[in-house]
Every structure is written in structure tokens, then in C-alpha cells.
Amino acid sequence: MIPTKFLARMRDLFGDAEYDAFCAALEAPAVRAFRVNTIKTTAERLMPLLPFVPKPLPFAPNAFYATDEKVGALPLHHAGMIYMQDPSAISTIAAVEITEGTRVLDLCAAPGGKSTQLAAAIGTGGVLVSNEYVPARCRILQGNMERMGATNTVVTNLAPKALADFYGAYFDFVLVDAPCSGEGMLRKYEVAGEEWSEENVRLCAERQREILSHAARCVTPGGRLLYSTCTFSLEENEQNVAHFLDTHPDFSLIPVAPSVAAVTADGIPVAGQDLTSCRRFYPHRSPGEGQFLALMVRATASQKNSPPKSNALPLTRAEIDTVAALFAEALTKEPQGTLCRLRDSLYLAPDIPLPPTGVFAAGVCIGTLQKNRIEPHHQLYSAYGHLFCRQLHLTCNDPRIAQYLRGEEIDCPELAHEKNGYACVFFEGAPLGGGKCVNGKLKNHYPKGLRNK
């Protein structure tokens, strides 16, 4: 049920003609879309594997409208070749040009749609800190990073202030996809309507202002800040942007990508400020849900700060030797990164300072030490499958793919001539998972929590 007070507010925002079109769109089914994960595959390789015929999104490369067919159990989803996402959410990162090598902070990152989009955009030369304040949502975020094969990410579980205090003006691009009242999701999720209230709108707006103030401190001089919400309220959108610009005179609004501007409405002027460069994604203007975007740049004359010192825990000599032995046995070459320890796991981290606390994951998890050996973590297969000496390539017509995803041992006569050891399983060219090959059979190491029933 869509709240009547919300509809009344939207009538005041639109006027009668556009309000009627907006309401008609809310009566239609929600629209789904997906992105091709270019870390693992290409659109050309993916299309024949889909159970439906997709239509391209007009404003984002490698993004397509989808039908209601379920894809979560499909091998292509398990292999991280696809990420299901709202069209409006995809527009957020499509609104700004992200080049390879960029240092990025996604301050409110779970469940990871925009972070995985960013990880693909910055390439292996860039680095991404994906932060999520709620621990349970942080686990979901890291699970998506693992599935998509990202190597250049650090997942943190910190308050925005703690990140700003540690990094300072370190990032070329900062995304604040802020927690909001969720008005743009009302037709998609019934709970969004049940939780909506004008009081919650006000509380969200206050929290967003605080998050934005910390985010501003993380933007390097000349860097960009993108503020987004999935809501329509002036309080959470233009009023917050106007307040931010008033209190941060070294930031200014800049236009988004023309392809996104073409499918969105101008921002609404408030407090005498011209906010037309802000963008509003409406379901009656373009298929999708709701989204607000404001892209800002920090003046180049802003104060710089020295890079922080990393708090990564180095490995002992014995641990380094054990990792080297695993890489020598299982891989054709050693992947790049800094070896470090997080709790009881060993990681290959990207080149970025790590905070003293709140680091959930740093780059790619290699595994944990078990009696002077390491059993590869699932993420090592997903991220560096192409480096494994032993590779089992399965296609969509191979019955072994279903067996593997159920966690069963499978025959692999293709590898019978190989020395026994760890092998990566591929689905249509994309790393899916791994196992241990012993005399022509693969002992399944696909994580139990990911398996199909």
C-alpha cells in the first residue's frame, strides 16, 4: 500500500498532469535489469546463456532490461557473470566517468551493486574501499565482491567519521548512496510503504547531512563527490545538496553524463539555488524505480593531506613460505598484492593503507592456515581462476555443472593426466569455484552456503 500522505506530497511536487503519469507508472509492475560483469565475461559471451532476450539500457554500457525470470540458481549467476540491479541504481555510476586507476570510496556500499560496478570500472590499477556500517550487510557486500571476482577492493565496517578521520582527502571519487526513506522503492517493496512516514523522511535527511559532511573530508582536491538516494523527497535530496553547498564552499555542482541526463528530470531549485544539474530518475520518464543524483567537484585549491600509514598485519616468515608453496603448486604465476593477515585469514591486499580497525576484508582471501598448509578460499578461485595450473572448463550443456553447484564430487577425466592438486572450475569461460583434483575426480570445494538445493 502506497501511503496517501506520500502521494499528496508528490502531487505538490509535480502538478496534476505529471502526477497522473507518475501514479500510472506506480500501478505498473516493477522493472528489473542486470549488468554484465566485465571482470569475468563480455556481453557477447553472456547473451546466448540467458533464458530471456534482453533489451539494452539506453544510458549505461553492458546493462540490459530483464524479465521476471529467476536467475539466482543459474550457473551464470553463480559464476558472477551477471548482477541483477534496478535500472535507476545502474544510472548512478553511469552518471559519472570513472577511469582506470581511480581511487574510490563507496561510503554506504551494501549490498554491493554500485561497488561491483565501480570495481569493474577502475580496473586492476585502481582501488576501491567499500564501506558498510551494519555488520550483517557487510557480509552480504563481501559475498557479492567474491562472486564478481573483484581483486582491488577493501571492505570496511566503520562509521563514516572513522573513515574520514583515517583517510582524510585521499580519494579521487567518493560515492554517498545514502540510507533514505526509500520512496523510489514503494512499488517494488511493500515494506517500504509500511515504514514510510514524514518523521522518517526528516530523520533520514538529518543523518544524510552528517554522512555527507564526513564524505566531503575524504575527497581529494579536484576529486568528485556523488550524492544519491532512492527517494523523491526534497528534504533528502535538493535541500540536503543546498545545505551541503552552503556549508562546503569548495564544492560545486557539475553535470552528469549526457546519457543519464537524457532520461532524468532536472533537480528542483530550493533556497534560491540553481540545482538543475541534479537529476531525478522517475518511473514515468524511464523504466525503473526512483533515484536522485547530485554530482559535485572539489576545488583544486582545497587542502591536501599526507597519505595515512597502513595498519596491515604482516605475515611471519613461515606464513609467507606457506603461501609461496601454495602459489607454486596451484598457480602459473603469483598474483600481485600485499600479503597480510586479518583475524585468522591470509589476504592479498591492494596497494592502499588499511585502517587500524573495522577492516572486514582486504583484497582477495587466500585462505586460512591448517597444519602448515593453506586450503584455497573460494575467493581465490573466483578472482584468480585464470592463474590456476589445473582448469576444468564446463559448458551450459555439461551435466557436471549442475552436480558441481549441488556440491557433489564430479568426474574430470580431462585432468586425469595432471598431478593431483587444486583446480579451478570454469563455467563458459568464467571462474566459478574450485576443488581438489585426485585421480580424475574433483573433490568439491564450492561453499555450502552457495550451493543449489
C-alpha positions as CSV (number, residue, x, y, z in Angstrom):
1,M,0.0,0.0,0.0
2,I,1.4,3.4,-1.1
3,P,0.9,5.9,1.7
4,T,-1.7,8.7,0.9
5,K,0.5,11.4,2.6
6,F,3.3,10.4,0.3
7,L,1.1,10.7,-2.8
8,A,-0.1,14.1,-1.6
9,R,3.5,15.3,-1.3
10,M,4.2,14.1,-4.8
11,R,1.1,15.9,-6.2
12,D,2.5,19.1,-4.7
13,L,5.9,18.4,-6.3
14,F,4.6,17.6,-9.8
15,G,1.3,19.3,-10.5
16,D,-1.7,17.4,-11.8
17,A,-0.5,16.4,-15.3
18,E,2.8,14.8,-14.4
19,Y,1.4,13.5,-11.1
20,D,-1.2,11.4,-13.1
21,A,1.6,9.9,-15.2
22,F,3.7,9.1,-12.1
23,C,0.7,7.3,-10.4
24,A,0.1,5.3,-13.6
25,A,3.7,4.2,-13.5
26,L,3.4,3.1,-9.9
27,E,0.5,0.8,-10.9
28,A,2.6,-1.0,-13.4
29,P,4.9,-3.9,-12.4
30,A,8.4,-3.0,-11.2
31,V,11.2,-3.1,-13.8
32,R,14.2,-5.3,-13.5
33,A,17.6,-5.0,-15.1
34,F,21.1,-6.5,-15.0
35,R,24.7,-5.6,-15.6
36,V,27.3,-7.8,-17.4
37,N,30.2,-8.2,-15.1
38,T,33.1,-7.3,-17.4
39,I,35.6,-8.6,-14.9
40,K,34.6,-12.1,-15.8
41,T,32.9,-12.0,-19.2
42,T,31.5,-10.0,-22.1
43,A,28.0,-9.2,-23.3
44,E,28.6,-11.3,-26.4
45,R,29.6,-14.4,-24.4
46,L,26.7,-13.9,-21.9
47,M,23.7,-13.3,-24.2
48,P,23.4,-16.9,-25.5
49,L,23.3,-18.2,-22.0
50,L,20.3,-16.1,-20.8
51,P,16.8,-17.6,-20.5
52,F,15.3,-14.4,-22.0
53,V,16.0,-11.8,-24.7
54,P,17.3,-8.6,-23.1
55,K,17.0,-5.1,-24.3
56,P,19.9,-2.6,-23.7
57,L,19.6,0.2,-21.2
58,P,20.0,3.5,-23.2
59,F,22.1,5.2,-20.6
60,A,24.7,2.5,-19.5
61,P,27.0,0.2,-21.4
62,N,26.8,-3.5,-20.7
63,A,23.4,-3.1,-18.9
64,F,20.1,-4.5,-20.0
65,Y,16.4,-4.8,-19.0
66,A,15.4,-8.2,-17.7
67,T,12.2,-10.2,-17.4
68,D,10.8,-11.7,-14.2
69,E,12.5,-15.0,-14.8
70,K,14.6,-16.1,-11.8
71,V,18.3,-16.2,-12.4
72,G,19.8,-16.8,-8.9
73,A,20.2,-20.5,-9.3
74,L,21.6,-20.3,-12.8
75,P,25.3,-21.1,-13.3
76,L,25.9,-17.7,-14.9
77,H,24.8,-16.0,-11.7
78,H,26.9,-18.3,-9.5
79,A,29.9,-17.5,-11.7
80,G,29.5,-13.8,-11.2
81,M,28.8,-13.1,-14.9
82,I,25.7,-11.1,-14.1
83,Y,24.5,-8.7,-11.4
84,M,20.7,-8.1,-11.1
85,Q,20.0,-4.4,-10.3
86,D,17.4,-1.7,-10.7
87,P,17.8,0.4,-13.9
88,S,17.7,3.5,-11.7
89,A,20.5,2.2,-9.5
90,I,22.6,1.4,-12.5
91,S,22.2,5.0,-13.6
92,T,24.1,6.2,-10.5
93,I,27.6,5.1,-11.6
94,A,26.7,5.6,-15.3
95,A,26.2,9.2,-14.5
96,V,29.9,9.8,-13.9
97,E,33.0,8.9,-15.9
98,I,35.2,6.6,-13.9
99,T,38.6,5.9,-15.4
100,E,41.0,3.0,-14.7
101,G,43.4,3.7,-11.9
102,T,40.9,5.8,-9.9
103,R,40.9,5.7,-6.0
104,V,37.3,5.3,-5.0
105,L,35.3,5.2,-1.7
106,D,31.8,3.9,-1.6
107,L,30.7,5.0,1.8
108,C,27.3,3.2,2.1
109,A,28.0,0.2,-0.1
110,A,25.8,-2.8,0.8
111,P,24.6,-4.9,-0.9
112,G,27.2,-4.1,-3.4
113,G,25.6,-3.3,-6.8
114,K,27.3,0.1,-7.2
115,S,30.5,-1.2,-5.7
116,T,30.8,-4.1,-8.1
117,Q,30.0,-1.6,-10.9
118,L,32.8,0.6,-9.7
119,A,35.3,-2.3,-9.2
120,A,34.9,-3.2,-12.9
121,A,35.3,0.5,-14.0
122,I,38.5,1.2,-12.2
123,G,40.4,-1.9,-13.4
124,T,43.2,-3.6,-11.6
125,G,45.2,-0.3,-11.4
126,G,42.5,1.4,-9.3
127,V,41.5,0.7,-5.7
128,L,38.0,0.7,-4.1
129,V,37.1,1.0,-0.4
130,S,33.6,-0.3,0.1
131,N,32.2,0.6,3.5
132,E,29.1,-0.7,5.2
133,Y,28.2,0.3,8.8
134,V,25.9,-2.7,9.5
135,P,27.9,-5.9,10.1
136,A,25.3,-8.3,8.6
137,R,25.0,-6.2,5.5
138,C,28.8,-6.1,5.3
139,R,28.8,-9.9,4.9
140,I,26.4,-9.6,2.0
141,L,28.6,-6.9,0.4
142,Q,31.7,-9.1,0.7
143,G,29.8,-12.1,-0.7
144,N,29.0,-10.1,-3.8
145,M,32.6,-8.9,-4.2
146,E,33.7,-12.5,-4.0
147,R,31.2,-13.7,-6.6
148,M,32.1,-10.9,-9.0
149,G,35.8,-11.7,-8.9
150,A,36.9,-8.2,-7.7
151,T,40.6,-8.1,-6.6
152,N,41.1,-4.4,-6.0
153,T,38.7,-3.8,-3.1
154,V,38.8,-3.3,0.6
155,V,35.6,-3.9,2.6
156,T,35.3,-2.0,5.8
157,N,32.7,-1.9,8.6
158,L,33.2,1.6,10.0
159,A,31.3,4.8,10.8
160,P,31.8,7.5,8.1
161,K,33.6,9.7,10.6
162,A,36.1,7.0,11.4
163,L,36.9,6.6,7.7
164,A,37.3,10.4,7.3
165,D,39.5,10.6,10.3
166,F,41.8,7.9,8.9
167,Y,42.0,8.6,5.2
168,G,41.3,12.4,5.0
169,A,41.3,13.8,1.5
170,Y,42.6,10.6,-0.2
171,F,40.0,9.6,-2.8
172,D,39.5,10.8,-6.4
173,F,35.9,9.8,-6.3
174,V,33.5,9.3,-3.3
175,L,30.0,7.9,-3.6
176,V,27.4,8.5,-0.9
177,D,24.4,6.3,-1.8
178,A,22.8,7.4,1.4
179,P,20.3,5.4,3.5
180,C,17.0,7.1,2.8
181,S,13.2,6.8,3.2
182,G,13.1,4.6,0.1
183,E,10.2,6.4,-1.7
184,G,11.6,5.2,-5.0
185,M,11.1,1.6,-4.0
186,L,7.4,1.8,-2.9
187,R,6.0,-0.1,-5.8
188,K,8.8,-2.8,-5.5
189,Y,8.8,-3.5,-1.8
190,E,5.6,-3.4,0.3
191,V,7.7,-2.9,3.5
192,A,8.9,0.4,2.1
193,G,5.3,1.7,2.3
194,E,4.8,0.3,5.8
195,E,7.9,2.0,7.1
196,W,7.4,5.4,5.3
197,S,6.4,8.5,7.4
198,E,7.1,12.2,7.2
199,E,9.0,11.8,10.5
200,N,11.3,9.2,9.0
201,V,11.9,11.5,6.0
202,R,13.1,14.1,8.4
203,L,15.3,11.7,10.4
204,C,16.9,10.4,7.2
205,A,17.6,13.9,6.0
206,E,19.4,14.7,9.2
207,R,21.5,11.5,9.0
208,Q,22.4,12.1,5.4
209,R,23.7,15.6,6.1
210,E,26.0,14.1,8.7
211,I,27.2,11.4,6.3
212,L,27.8,14.0,3.6
213,S,29.9,16.2,5.9
214,H,32.3,13.3,6.6
215,A,32.3,12.2,3.0
216,A,33.5,15.7,1.9
217,R,36.6,15.3,4.0
218,C,37.6,12.2,2.0
219,V,37.6,13.9,-1.4
220,T,41.0,14.9,-2.8
221,P,41.4,18.4,-4.3
222,G,39.9,18.2,-7.8
223,G,38.1,15.0,-6.9
224,R,34.4,14.3,-7.2
225,L,31.6,13.5,-4.8
226,L,28.4,11.8,-6.0
227,Y,25.4,12.0,-3.6
228,S,22.5,9.7,-4.4
229,T,19.3,8.4,-2.8
230,C,16.5,6.1,-3.9
231,T,13.8,8.6,-2.7
232,F,11.9,11.6,-4.0
233,S,11.6,14.0,-1.0
234,L,13.0,17.5,-1.3
235,E,14.3,17.2,2.3
236,E,16.6,14.3,1.5
237,N,17.6,15.5,-1.9
238,E,17.8,19.1,-3.1
239,Q,17.5,20.6,0.4
240,N,20.4,18.5,1.5
241,V,22.5,19.4,-1.5
242,A,21.8,23.1,-1.0
243,H,22.8,22.8,2.7
244,F,25.9,21.0,1.7
245,L,27.0,23.6,-0.9
246,D,26.3,26.4,1.6
247,T,28.5,24.7,4.3
248,H,31.2,23.4,1.9
249,P,32.0,26.4,-0.5
250,D,35.0,24.4,-2.0
251,F,32.4,22.1,-3.7
252,S,30.3,22.9,-6.7
253,L,27.7,21.0,-8.8
254,I,28.7,19.7,-12.2
255,P,26.6,18.0,-14.9
256,V,26.2,14.2,-15.1
257,A,26.8,12.2,-18.2
258,P,24.5,13.3,-21.1
259,S,23.1,9.7,-21.5
260,V,21.8,9.8,-17.9
261,A,20.6,13.4,-18.2
262,A,18.5,12.5,-21.2
263,V,16.4,10.0,-19.2
264,T,16.1,12.0,-16.0
265,A,14.4,15.2,-14.8
266,D,16.2,18.4,-13.6
267,G,16.7,19.0,-10.0
268,I,14.2,21.3,-8.2
269,P,15.5,24.8,-7.1
270,V,15.5,25.4,-3.4
271,A,16.7,28.2,-1.2
272,G,17.4,30.4,-4.2
273,Q,20.0,27.9,-5.6
274,D,20.0,26.6,-9.2
275,L,20.0,22.9,-8.7
276,T,19.0,21.8,-12.2
277,S,22.2,19.9,-12.6
278,C,20.9,17.5,-10.0
279,R,19.0,14.6,-11.6
280,R,15.7,12.9,-10.7
281,F,15.0,9.4,-12.1
282,Y,11.2,8.9,-12.3
283,P,9.4,5.7,-13.3
284,H,7.1,7.5,-15.7
285,R,10.1,9.1,-17.6
286,S,12.3,6.0,-17.9
287,P,11.6,2.3,-17.0
288,G,12.9,1.8,-13.5
289,E,12.3,2.9,-9.9
290,G,13.3,6.1,-8.3
291,Q,16.8,7.7,-7.9
292,F,18.2,11.1,-7.1
293,L,21.8,12.2,-8.2
294,A,23.9,15.2,-7.4
295,L,27.5,15.2,-8.8
296,M,29.9,17.7,-7.3
297,V,33.6,18.5,-7.7
298,R,36.0,19.8,-5.0
299,A,38.1,22.8,-5.9
300,T,41.7,22.0,-6.8
301,A,42.9,24.6,-4.2
302,S,41.5,22.6,-1.3
303,Q,43.8,21.5,1.4
304,K,45.7,18.2,0.8
305,N,46.9,15.8,3.4
306,S,49.6,13.2,3.7
307,P,48.6,9.6,3.0
308,P,47.9,7.7,6.1
309,K,50.1,4.8,7.4
310,S,48.7,1.3,6.8
311,N,47.9,-0.9,9.7
312,A,48.0,-4.1,7.8
313,L,49.4,-7.0,9.8
314,P,52.4,-8.6,8.0
315,L,52.8,-12.3,7.8
316,T,55.6,-14.3,9.6
317,R,58.4,-15.8,7.5
318,A,56.7,-19.3,8.0
319,E,53.4,-17.9,6.7
320,I,55.0,-16.3,3.7
321,D,56.7,-19.5,2.8
322,T,53.5,-21.5,3.2
323,V,51.7,-19.0,0.8
324,A,54.5,-19.2,-1.6
325,A,54.3,-23.0,-1.6
326,L,50.6,-22.9,-2.4
327,F,51.1,-20.5,-5.2
328,A,53.9,-22.5,-6.7
329,E,51.9,-25.7,-6.6
330,A,48.5,-24.3,-7.7
331,L,49.2,-21.2,-9.9
332,T,51.1,-20.5,-13.0
333,K,52.4,-17.2,-11.5
334,E,52.0,-15.3,-8.3
335,P,49.2,-12.6,-8.3
336,Q,50.1,-9.1,-7.4
337,G,49.3,-7.6,-4.0
338,T,50.5,-7.2,-0.4
339,L,50.3,-10.3,1.9
340,C,48.6,-9.5,5.2
341,R,46.6,-11.1,7.9
342,L,43.1,-10.3,9.0
343,R,42.0,-12.3,12.0
344,D,42.7,-16.0,11.1
345,S,42.8,-15.5,7.3
346,L,45.5,-14.5,4.9
347,Y,44.9,-11.9,2.2
348,L,46.4,-10.5,-0.9
349,A,45.6,-6.8,-0.4
350,P,45.6,-4.0,-3.0
351,D,48.0,-1.1,-2.6
352,I,46.1,1.1,-0.1
353,P,46.5,1.9,3.6
354,L,44.3,-0.1,5.9
355,P,42.6,1.4,9.0
356,P,43.5,0.1,12.4
357,T,40.1,-1.4,13.0
358,G,36.9,-2.3,11.0
359,V,38.6,-4.0,8.0
360,F,36.2,-6.7,7.0
361,A,38.2,-8.0,4.0
362,A,41.3,-6.7,2.2
363,G,41.6,-7.7,-1.4
364,V,41.4,-11.4,-2.1
365,C,41.3,-14.0,0.7
366,I,43.9,-16.7,0.1
367,G,42.7,-19.0,2.8
368,T,43.5,-20.0,6.4
369,L,46.5,-21.9,7.8
370,Q,45.7,-25.5,8.6
371,K,48.6,-27.6,10.0
372,N,51.2,-25.7,8.0
373,R,49.2,-25.7,4.8
374,I,46.6,-23.5,3.2
375,E,43.4,-24.7,1.6
376,P,42.4,-22.0,-1.0
377,H,39.5,-19.8,-0.2
378,H,36.6,-19.7,-2.6
379,Q,37.6,-16.1,-3.4
380,L,41.0,-17.2,-4.7
381,Y,39.3,-19.3,-7.3
382,S,36.8,-16.6,-8.3
383,A,39.3,-13.8,-8.6
384,Y,42.4,-15.6,-9.9
385,G,40.9,-18.7,-11.6
386,H,42.8,-17.9,-14.8
387,L,46.1,-18.3,-13.0
388,F,45.4,-21.9,-11.8
389,C,47.5,-24.6,-13.4
390,R,44.6,-27.0,-13.4
391,Q,41.4,-25.7,-15.0
392,L,38.2,-27.7,-15.6
393,H,36.1,-25.9,-18.3
394,L,32.4,-26.7,-18.2
395,T,29.7,-25.5,-20.6
396,C,26.0,-24.9,-20.2
397,N,25.3,-28.3,-21.8
398,D,27.6,-30.3,-19.4
399,P,25.6,-32.1,-16.7
400,R,28.5,-31.8,-14.4
401,I,27.8,-28.1,-13.9
402,A,24.6,-28.9,-12.0
403,Q,26.4,-31.6,-10.0
404,Y,29.1,-29.1,-9.0
405,L,26.6,-26.4,-7.9
406,R,24.9,-29.0,-5.7
407,G,28.3,-29.7,-4.0
408,E,28.8,-33.2,-5.4
409,E,32.0,-34.8,-6.4
410,I,32.4,-34.8,-10.2
411,D,34.4,-36.8,-12.7
412,C,37.1,-34.8,-14.5
413,P,38.9,-37.2,-16.9
414,E,40.3,-34.1,-18.7
415,L,42.6,-33.6,-15.7
416,A,43.5,-37.3,-15.1
417,H,46.9,-36.8,-16.7
418,E,47.6,-33.8,-14.3
419,K,49.3,-34.1,-11.0
420,N,46.8,-34.2,-8.1
421,G,46.1,-30.8,-6.7
422,Y,43.8,-27.8,-6.6
423,A,41.8,-26.9,-9.7
424,C,39.6,-24.1,-10.8
425,V,36.2,-24.9,-12.3
426,F,35.0,-22.5,-15.0
427,F,31.5,-22.0,-16.5
428,E,31.6,-20.8,-20.1
429,G,34.9,-19.2,-19.5
430,A,34.2,-17.5,-16.2
431,P,35.8,-18.7,-12.9
432,L,33.1,-20.4,-10.8
433,G,34.8,-22.1,-7.9
434,G,37.3,-24.9,-7.2
435,G,38.1,-28.2,-5.7
436,K,40.9,-30.7,-5.4
437,C,41.6,-33.0,-8.3
438,V,42.5,-36.5,-7.3
439,N,43.0,-39.2,-9.9
440,G,40.4,-37.9,-12.3
441,K,37.8,-36.8,-9.8
442,L,37.2,-33.4,-8.3
443,K,36.6,-33.1,-4.6
444,N,34.1,-30.3,-4.5
445,H,35.1,-27.2,-2.5
446,Y,32.1,-25.0,-3.5
447,P,30.9,-23.3,-0.3
448,K,27.9,-24.9,1.3
449,G,26.1,-21.7,1.7
450,L,26.2,-21.0,-2.1
451,R,25.1,-24.4,-3.3
452,N,21.9,-25.1,-5.2
453,K,19.5,-27.4,-3.4
